[in-house]
Amino acid sequence: MEIPVIKVGIMAGQEILVTLEGRFLPEDRSLVVNGLCKFGKSESGIHLESNGKSWIFGDYIRLTPVNPETARFVIHEVTIGLNFHWERKENEVFKGSLEFIHDDEKIHAVNVLSIEDYLLSVISSEMSATSSIEFLKAHAVISRSWLLAQTQKNKSLQNENHKYTTTFRTENELIRWYDREDHHLFDVCADDHCQRYQGITRATTPLIEQSVQKTCGEVLIYNGLICDARFSKCCGGITELFENAWEPVNHPYLQRVVDNDSYPKELYRDLTLEREAADWIGDRPEVFCNSSDKNVLKQILNDYDQETNDFFRWKVVYTQKELSELVKSRTGLDFGDIIDLIPVKRGVSGRIIKLKIVGSLQTMIIGKELEIRKSLSETHLYSSAFIIEKQGEDDAPQFILHGAGWGHGVGLCQIGAAVMGDKGYTYDKILAHYFPGAELKMMY
């Protein structure tokens, strides 16, 4: 099997500025393009302006470098960290080919490259290049596995007759998850919705190159299928089930895992129960991801991720007015004054899967975990593993959310895995910890 080539959606807009460093050719080799280029949406398709000249293409164009080893291209004003607290724009550098795809609303810039070149960037973008080699190797394997599993899933969905549905709404309930439905023009996007990919903007290191090269073609499999190997920043002490974050499919390798090598008896708690979840979230158990070691965290977190240092246990406070306005703006639903937040269903990690929002105008149950996090924050609440404390008057309470973890909590916990690497665990042991029952296999 040859090394697969993938398509990564970088950004979309009415106009996209690109600087081509080297000579690039369209598929018909009708012209040579380099330097500063402006690609725009027109009634006839894609409009290109470069070096005082202009061309009109149809709904698609691919530009391929004449010399792939030396050519690069810069896409200007790329948004990274979309809807997160550190959202910003950057000029980003890429290698490989560049596609533009025209749809009804805008044009999409897509990077086409080999999966191994893609992984070099993902590992550099997702965490610091100074992490331990075993942690980096583990992450290379799960990133490769996840990507190949997604491409297989895309093909399967395209062959099915029924539409892949992620939103289910009744008069009193809204259940929604966010996964593959957004990407039909490319394999994956470049932001945290998929895996953080920033081209070669984040300079790789010999250690990262070594971690990718030493695991080249290696994936996790279960019952002969490539694992949909998920990961999040910090599980908070116990990992969550796949079906509690996405579609109702049980993956035996994505189960409840206590983030500890000794599994002490006190960590065997049923966090689907409200009292147990409250005790757990109010505690700071001895688990891998409960780390304040700045040297370890610096290895894991890029500069903008280090802007957040309270990821293991955290607190958010809202007045009733703040919460009511926030929920209305984020959901588009007018609850009036928010009177109460009531957990209806929790997952095995204590994350709320269904939350009842009680307002003076209406009451509704929302889920799954990311829909809850989006509804209760201007960006994303760290996680849905939280308990609700109300203070003040009954008619105008203050809401205090006490939470645990950062992200959906499914699969590998990046903070915990990095701590394991620092403690001397090998990458196969790290993977066996977070993906019980899965096996390593060379695919190419």
C-alpha positions as CSV (number, residue, x, y, z in Angstrom):
1,M,0.0,0.0,0.0
2,E,1.3,3.4,-1.0
3,I,1.4,6.3,1.5
4,P,-2.1,7.8,1.2
5,V,-2.7,11.4,0.0
6,I,-5.3,13.5,1.9
7,K,-7.1,16.8,1.4
8,V,-7.2,19.3,4.3
9,G,-9.6,22.2,4.2
10,I,-7.7,25.3,5.4
11,M,-10.1,28.2,5.1
12,A,-13.1,29.5,3.1
13,G,-14.1,33.0,2.1
14,Q,-15.2,35.4,-0.7
15,E,-11.5,36.2,-1.3
16,I,-8.4,34.4,-0.3
17,L,-4.8,35.8,-0.5
18,V,-2.0,33.4,-1.2
19,T,1.7,33.9,-1.8
20,L,3.2,31.1,-4.0
21,E,6.9,30.6,-3.2
22,G,8.0,28.8,-6.3
23,R,6.3,28.0,-9.6
24,F,2.9,26.3,-9.6
25,L,1.0,24.8,-12.5
26,P,-2.7,24.1,-13.0
27,E,-3.7,20.6,-14.2
28,D,-3.9,21.7,-17.9
29,R,-0.4,23.4,-17.5
30,S,-1.8,26.4,-19.3
31,L,0.1,28.9,-17.2
32,V,2.8,29.3,-14.5
33,V,1.6,31.0,-11.3
34,N,3.8,32.4,-8.6
35,G,4.1,35.4,-6.2
36,L,1.1,37.1,-4.5
37,C,-2.2,35.8,-5.8
38,K,-5.8,36.8,-5.0
39,F,-8.4,34.1,-5.5
40,G,-12.0,35.2,-5.4
41,K,-15.6,34.0,-6.0
42,S,-17.2,35.1,-9.2
43,E,-20.4,34.2,-11.0
44,S,-18.4,32.2,-13.5
45,G,-16.4,30.3,-10.9
46,I,-13.0,31.1,-9.4
47,H,-11.3,34.4,-10.3
48,L,-7.5,34.6,-10.0
49,E,-5.5,37.9,-10.0
50,S,-1.7,37.7,-10.1
51,N,1.1,39.9,-11.4
52,G,-1.3,42.3,-13.0
53,K,-3.1,39.6,-14.9
54,S,-6.4,37.8,-14.3
55,W,-8.0,34.5,-15.2
56,I,-11.4,32.8,-14.7
57,F,-11.6,29.1,-13.9
58,G,-14.6,26.9,-13.3
59,D,-15.6,25.6,-9.9
60,Y,-12.3,23.9,-9.3
61,I,-8.6,24.4,-9.8
62,R,-5.6,22.5,-8.5
63,L,-2.1,24.2,-8.5
64,T,0.8,21.7,-8.2
65,P,4.4,22.8,-7.5
66,V,7.0,22.3,-10.3
67,N,9.5,21.4,-7.6
68,P,7.6,19.9,-4.6
69,E,10.8,19.7,-2.4
70,T,11.4,23.5,-2.4
71,A,8.1,25.1,-3.3
72,R,5.9,26.5,-0.5
73,F,2.8,28.6,-0.3
74,V,1.5,31.1,2.3
75,I,-2.2,31.4,2.9
76,H,-2.9,34.8,4.6
77,E,-5.2,35.5,7.5
78,V,-6.1,31.9,8.4
79,T,-8.3,31.7,11.5
80,I,-7.0,29.3,14.1
81,G,-8.8,28.2,17.3
82,L,-12.2,29.0,15.9
83,N,-14.6,29.9,18.7
84,F,-12.0,29.1,21.4
85,H,-10.7,31.6,23.9
86,W,-7.4,32.0,22.0
87,E,-9.0,32.5,18.5
88,R,-6.7,34.5,16.2
89,K,-5.6,35.0,12.6
90,E,-2.2,33.9,11.2
91,N,-0.4,33.7,7.9
92,E,0.4,30.0,7.5
93,V,2.9,28.2,5.3
94,F,2.2,24.9,3.6
95,K,3.8,22.4,1.2
96,G,2.2,20.1,-1.3
97,S,-0.6,21.1,-3.8
98,L,-3.3,23.8,-3.4
99,E,-6.9,23.3,-4.5
100,F,-9.7,25.9,-4.7
101,I,-13.2,24.7,-4.7
102,H,-16.2,26.9,-5.5
103,D,-19.5,26.3,-3.8
104,D,-22.7,28.3,-3.5
105,E,-21.5,30.7,-0.9
106,K,-17.6,31.0,-1.0
107,I,-14.4,29.4,-2.2
108,H,-12.5,26.8,-0.2
109,A,-8.7,26.6,0.0
110,V,-7.6,22.9,0.3
111,N,-4.1,21.6,0.9
112,V,-3.3,18.2,-0.8
113,L,-0.4,16.3,0.7
114,S,0.8,12.9,1.9
115,I,-0.6,11.7,5.3
116,E,3.0,11.5,6.7
117,D,3.7,15.1,5.9
118,Y,0.4,16.0,7.4
119,L,1.3,14.2,10.6
120,L,4.5,16.2,10.9
121,S,2.5,19.3,11.2
122,V,-0.3,17.9,13.4
123,I,2.2,16.7,16.0
124,S,3.9,20.1,16.0
125,S,0.6,22.0,16.1
126,E,-1.2,19.8,18.7
127,M,1.5,20.0,21.3
128,S,5.1,21.3,21.9
129,A,7.9,19.8,19.9
130,T,9.8,19.3,23.2
131,S,7.5,16.4,24.4
132,S,8.9,13.0,25.1
133,I,9.6,10.8,22.1
134,E,7.2,8.1,23.4
135,F,4.3,10.5,23.8
136,L,5.0,11.9,20.3
137,K,5.0,8.4,18.9
138,A,1.8,7.5,20.6
139,H,0.2,10.7,19.2
140,A,1.5,10.0,15.7
141,V,-0.2,6.6,15.8
142,I,-3.6,7.8,17.0
143,S,-3.6,10.8,14.6
144,R,-2.8,8.5,11.7
145,S,-5.5,6.0,12.9
146,W,-8.1,8.7,13.3
147,L,-7.5,10.2,9.9
148,L,-7.6,6.9,8.0
149,A,-10.7,5.9,10.0
150,Q,-12.4,9.2,8.9
151,T,-11.6,8.7,5.2
152,Q,-13.1,5.2,5.4
153,K,-16.1,6.6,7.2
154,N,-16.5,9.2,4.5
155,K,-16.5,6.6,1.7
156,S,-19.0,4.5,3.7
157,L,-21.4,7.5,4.2
158,Q,-21.2,8.4,0.5
159,N,-22.2,4.9,-0.5
160,E,-25.2,4.8,1.9
161,N,-28.6,5.9,0.6
162,H,-29.7,7.6,3.8
163,K,-28.4,11.0,5.0
164,Y,-26.0,11.1,7.9
165,T,-28.0,13.0,10.6
166,T,-26.5,14.7,13.6
167,T,-29.4,16.8,14.9
168,F,-32.6,15.5,16.5
169,R,-35.2,17.9,17.7
170,T,-38.6,17.7,19.3
171,E,-40.7,20.3,21.0
172,N,-38.9,19.9,24.3
173,E,-35.5,18.4,23.3
174,L,-32.5,19.3,21.1
175,I,-29.8,16.6,20.7
176,R,-26.9,17.4,18.4
177,W,-23.3,16.3,17.9
178,Y,-20.5,17.7,15.8
179,D,-18.4,15.3,13.8
180,R,-18.2,14.5,10.0
181,E,-21.2,16.3,8.6
182,D,-19.4,19.6,7.8
183,H,-16.8,18.2,5.4
184,H,-17.9,16.9,2.0
185,L,-15.4,18.9,-0.1
186,F,-12.3,17.5,1.7
187,D,-11.2,14.8,4.1
188,V,-10.6,16.9,7.3
189,C,-10.4,20.6,8.3
190,A,-7.3,22.3,9.8
191,D,-8.8,23.3,13.1
192,D,-9.6,21.6,16.4
193,H,-12.9,20.4,15.0
194,C,-10.7,17.7,13.4
195,Q,-7.0,17.9,14.3
196,R,-5.1,21.1,14.6
197,Y,-3.1,21.5,11.4
198,Q,-1.0,24.6,10.6
199,G,1.2,23.4,7.7
200,I,4.9,24.0,8.3
201,T,4.2,27.2,10.2
202,R,5.0,25.4,13.4
203,A,8.6,24.4,12.7
204,T,9.1,20.7,13.2
205,T,12.1,19.2,15.1
206,P,14.2,16.1,14.6
207,L,12.4,14.5,17.5
208,I,9.0,15.0,15.9
209,E,10.3,13.8,12.5
210,Q,11.7,10.7,14.3
211,S,8.3,10.0,16.0
212,V,6.5,10.1,12.7
213,Q,9.2,8.1,10.8
214,K,9.5,5.4,13.4
215,T,5.8,4.8,13.4
216,C,5.3,5.3,9.6
217,G,2.2,3.4,8.5
218,E,1.4,2.2,12.0
219,V,-2.2,2.3,13.2
220,L,-4.4,1.0,15.9
221,I,-6.9,-1.7,14.9
222,Y,-9.7,-3.6,16.6
223,N,-11.3,-6.7,15.0
224,G,-9.5,-5.9,11.8
225,L,-10.8,-2.4,11.4
226,I,-8.8,0.9,11.9
227,C,-9.7,2.5,15.2
228,D,-11.5,5.8,15.3
229,A,-8.8,6.9,17.8
230,R,-10.1,10.1,19.5
231,F,-8.2,12.3,21.9
232,S,-8.8,15.4,24.1
233,K,-6.7,17.8,26.1
234,C,-7.5,16.5,29.6
235,C,-10.0,13.8,30.6
236,G,-10.3,15.1,34.2
237,G,-9.4,11.6,35.6
238,I,-11.7,9.2,33.8
239,T,-12.3,8.9,30.0
240,E,-15.8,9.0,28.4
241,L,-17.6,6.6,26.0
242,F,-17.6,7.4,22.3
243,E,-21.4,7.2,22.0
244,N,-21.9,9.8,24.7
245,A,-20.1,12.4,22.6
246,W,-21.1,11.4,19.0
247,E,-23.4,9.0,17.2
248,P,-24.8,6.1,19.2
249,V,-22.2,3.5,18.2
250,N,-20.2,1.6,20.8
251,H,-16.5,1.2,20.2
252,P,-15.1,-1.4,22.6
253,Y,-11.7,0.3,22.5
254,L,-13.2,3.7,23.6
255,Q,-14.4,2.8,27.1
256,R,-14.2,4.1,30.6
257,V,-10.6,4.2,31.6
258,V,-9.3,5.5,35.0
259,D,-6.3,7.7,34.2
260,N,-4.1,5.9,36.7
261,D,-1.8,2.9,36.6
262,S,-2.8,1.6,40.1
263,Y,-6.6,1.9,39.8
264,P,-7.1,2.5,43.5
265,K,-10.5,1.4,44.9
266,E,-11.7,4.9,45.6
267,L,-11.6,5.7,41.8
268,Y,-14.2,3.1,41.1
269,R,-17.1,5.4,41.2
270,D,-20.4,5.5,39.3
271,L,-20.2,9.0,37.9
272,T,-23.5,8.7,36.1
273,L,-25.0,9.3,39.6
274,E,-25.3,12.9,40.6
275,R,-23.9,12.5,44.1
276,E,-20.9,10.5,42.9
277,A,-20.2,13.0,40.1
278,A,-20.3,15.9,42.6
279,D,-17.8,14.2,45.0
280,W,-15.5,13.3,42.0
281,I,-15.6,16.8,40.5
282,G,-15.0,18.4,44.0
283,D,-12.0,16.1,44.5
284,R,-8.5,16.1,43.0
285,P,-7.7,12.4,42.6
286,E,-4.3,11.0,42.0
287,V,-4.4,10.5,38.2
288,F,-1.9,11.1,35.4
289,C,-3.6,14.3,34.1
290,N,-3.7,15.9,37.6
291,S,-0.3,17.6,37.0
292,S,0.9,21.0,37.8
293,D,4.5,20.3,36.7
294,K,5.3,23.3,34.5
295,N,8.1,21.5,32.8
296,V,5.8,18.7,31.7
297,L,2.9,21.1,30.8
298,K,5.3,23.3,28.8
299,Q,6.3,20.2,26.8
300,I,2.6,19.5,26.0
301,L,1.0,22.9,25.5
302,N,1.8,25.5,22.8
303,D,2.1,29.1,23.9
304,Y,-1.6,29.9,23.4
305,D,-2.7,26.7,25.1
306,Q,-0.6,27.8,28.2
307,E,-3.0,30.8,28.4
308,T,-5.2,28.2,30.2
309,N,-3.7,26.5,33.2
310,D,-6.8,25.5,35.2
311,F,-7.9,22.6,33.0
312,F,-8.0,19.8,35.6
313,R,-10.5,21.4,37.9
314,W,-12.1,24.8,37.1
315,K,-14.9,27.2,38.0
316,V,-17.2,29.6,36.1
317,V,-19.6,32.0,37.6
318,Y,-22.6,33.7,36.0
319,T,-25.3,36.0,37.2
320,Q,-28.8,35.1,36.1
321,K,-28.8,38.0,33.6
322,E,-25.4,36.9,32.2
323,L,-26.4,33.3,31.8
324,S,-29.8,34.1,30.3
325,E,-28.3,36.5,27.7
326,L,-25.5,34.0,26.9
327,V,-27.8,31.0,26.4
328,K,-30.1,33.1,24.1
329,S,-27.2,34.4,22.0
330,R,-25.6,31.0,21.7
331,T,-28.7,28.8,21.1
332,G,-31.0,31.3,19.4
333,L,-33.7,30.2,21.9
334,D,-35.3,32.6,24.3
335,F,-35.7,31.0,27.7
336,G,-36.5,34.3,29.4
337,D,-34.8,34.3,32.8
338,I,-32.8,31.1,33.4
339,I,-34.2,29.6,36.6
340,D,-32.4,26.4,36.8
341,L,-29.9,24.0,35.1
342,I,-30.6,20.4,35.8
343,P,-28.4,17.5,34.7
344,V,-30.7,14.8,33.1
345,K,-28.1,12.3,32.1
346,R,-24.3,11.9,32.8
347,G,-21.7,9.8,31.1
348,V,-19.2,7.5,32.8
349,S,-16.7,10.3,33.2
350,G,-19.3,12.6,34.9
351,R,-19.8,14.6,31.7
352,I,-23.4,15.8,31.3
353,I,-24.9,14.2,28.1
354,K,-28.3,15.8,28.6
355,L,-29.0,19.1,30.4
356,K,-32.4,20.6,31.2
357,I,-32.5,24.4,30.9
358,V,-35.4,25.8,32.9
359,G,-36.5,29.3,32.0
360,S,-39.3,31.7,32.7
361,L,-40.5,31.4,29.1
362,Q,-39.7,27.8,28.2
363,T,-37.9,24.6,29.3
364,M,-35.8,22.4,27.0
365,I,-33.4,19.5,27.3
366,I,-30.2,19.9,25.2
367,G,-27.3,17.6,24.4
368,K,-24.8,16.1,23.6
369,E,-21.7,17.3,25.4
370,L,-20.4,19.8,22.9
371,E,-23.8,21.4,22.4
372,I,-23.9,21.9,26.2
373,R,-20.5,23.5,26.2
374,K,-21.3,25.8,23.2
375,S,-24.5,26.9,24.9
376,L,-22.9,27.9,28.2
377,S,-19.9,29.8,27.0
378,E,-18.9,32.5,24.6
379,T,-16.4,30.0,23.1
380,H,-16.5,26.5,24.5
381,L,-16.9,25.6,28.1
382,Y,-13.9,23.5,29.1
383,S,-16.0,20.3,29.4
384,S,-19.5,19.2,30.2
385,A,-18.3,17.5,33.4
386,F,-19.6,20.0,35.9
387,I,-21.9,20.4,38.8
388,I,-24.2,23.4,39.3
389,E,-24.3,25.5,42.5
390,K,-26.9,28.2,42.9
391,Q,-26.5,31.0,45.3
392,G,-28.6,34.1,46.1
393,E,-32.3,34.7,45.8
394,D,-34.5,32.1,44.1
395,D,-35.9,34.7,41.6
396,A,-32.4,35.9,40.7
397,P,-29.8,33.3,41.5
398,Q,-26.1,33.2,40.7
399,F,-24.9,30.1,38.9
400,I,-21.5,28.6,39.8
401,L,-20.3,25.8,37.6
402,H,-17.6,23.6,39.1
403,G,-16.0,21.5,36.4
404,A,-13.4,18.9,35.5
405,G,-11.3,18.3,32.4
406,W,-10.8,20.0,29.1
407,G,-12.5,18.5,26.1
408,H,-14.8,15.6,25.3
409,G,-12.7,13.1,27.3
410,V,-12.9,10.3,24.8
411,G,-9.8,8.2,24.0
412,L,-6.3,9.4,24.8
413,C,-5.9,12.2,27.4
414,Q,-3.1,14.4,26.1
415,I,-2.0,15.7,29.5
416,G,-2.2,12.2,31.0
417,A,-0.3,10.6,28.1
418,A,2.4,13.3,28.3
419,V,2.8,12.6,32.0
420,M,3.1,8.9,31.2
421,G,5.8,9.6,28.6
422,D,7.6,11.6,31.2
423,K,7.4,8.8,33.7
424,G,9.1,6.4,31.2
425,Y,6.1,4.5,29.7
426,T,6.7,3.4,26.1
427,Y,4.3,4.4,23.4
428,D,2.7,1.0,23.1
429,K,2.0,1.0,26.8
430,I,0.4,4.5,26.6
431,L,-1.8,3.4,23.7
432,A,-2.8,0.2,25.6
433,H,-3.8,2.3,28.6
434,Y,-6.2,4.5,26.7
435,F,-7.4,2.1,24.0
436,P,-7.9,-1.2,25.8
437,G,-8.1,-4.2,23.4
438,A,-6.7,-2.3,20.4
439,E,-3.6,-3.6,18.6
440,L,-0.8,-2.0,16.6
441,K,-0.5,-2.9,12.9
442,M,1.6,-1.6,10.0
443,M,-0.7,-0.6,7.1
444,Y,2.0,0.6,4.7
